[in-house]
Amino acid sequence: MIILKKDNVERIVPDMPAAEKLVEEGYIVLNAPDVQKKSTAGAELNLDEMTTDQLRQTAKDKGIKGVSSLKKDELLAAIRKAD
């Protein structure tokens, strides 16, 4: 599952072809394995705008262990450290 966002609208799609169509419409990828999280304009996604659940999934995708018990600020720190 791939999560995308445009303004205050989030969309969940099952695969990359569907996600690519939404990116062409201005959505940004919030969470997808092995995909760099950038919009079509090239601006990096602001992690601070992600929900705790989105941060947990991002952390899991990066191979960070023990994320289920972390708070939002701890998740942010762990993700930034992993980058």
C-alpha positions in Angstrom: 0.0 0.0 0.0 1.3 3.4 -0.9 0.1 6.6 0.9 0.0 9.9 -1.0 -1.0 13.4 0.1 -2.1 16.6 -1.7 -3.1 19.5 0.5 -5.3 17.9 3.2 -6.3 14.9 1.1 -4.6 11.5 1.6 -5.0 8.7 -0.9 -4.0 5.0 -0.5 -3.2 3.1 -3.6 -2.1 -0.6 -4.0 0.8 -0.2 -6.5 3.3 2.2 -8.0 1.6 2.7 -11.4 -1.5 4.1 -9.5 0.8 6.2 -7.3 2.7 7.6 -10.3 -0.6 8.8 -11.8 -1.4 10.7 -8.6 2.1 12.2 -8.4 1.5 13.6 -11.9 -1.6 15.3 -10.4 0.5 16.9 -7.6 0.3 14.4 -4.8 3.4 13.6 -2.8 4.4 10.1 -1.7 4.2 9.8 2.1 5.1 6.1 2.4 6.4 3.6 -0.1 9.1 1.0 0.2 12.2 1.9 -1.8 10.8 5.2 -3.1 12.4 8.5 -2.4 9.7 10.7 -0.8 9.7 13.7 -3.1 7.0 15.6 -4.9 7.1 16.4 -8.6 8.6 19.8 -7.7 11.5 18.0 -5.9 10.7 19.3 -2.4 11.4 16.8 0.3 8.4 15.7 2.4 8.3 17.4 5.8 8.4 14.6 8.3 6.9 16.9 10.9 3.7 16.9 9.0 3.3 13.1 9.1 1.1 11.4 11.6 2.6 9.1 14.2 1.3 6.0 12.2 2.9 7.3 9.0 6.2 7.9 10.9 6.0 4.4 12.3 5.5 2.9 8.8 8.4 5.0 7.5 10.6 3.9 10.3 9.7 0.2 9.6 10.4 0.7 5.9 13.9 2.0 6.9 14.5 -1.1 9.0 14.3 0.7 12.4 13.3 -1.8 15.1 11.0 -1.3 18.1 9.0 1.6 16.6 5.6 0.5 18.0 6.5 2.0 21.5 8.1 5.2 20.2 6.4 8.6 20.5 6.3 11.1 17.6 9.4 13.0 18.6 11.3 9.8 19.1 10.2 8.5 15.7 11.3 11.7 14.1 14.8 11.5 15.7 15.2 7.8 14.7 14.2 8.4 11.1 16.5 11.4 10.8 19.3 9.5 12.3 18.8 6.6 9.8 18.9 9.0 6.8 
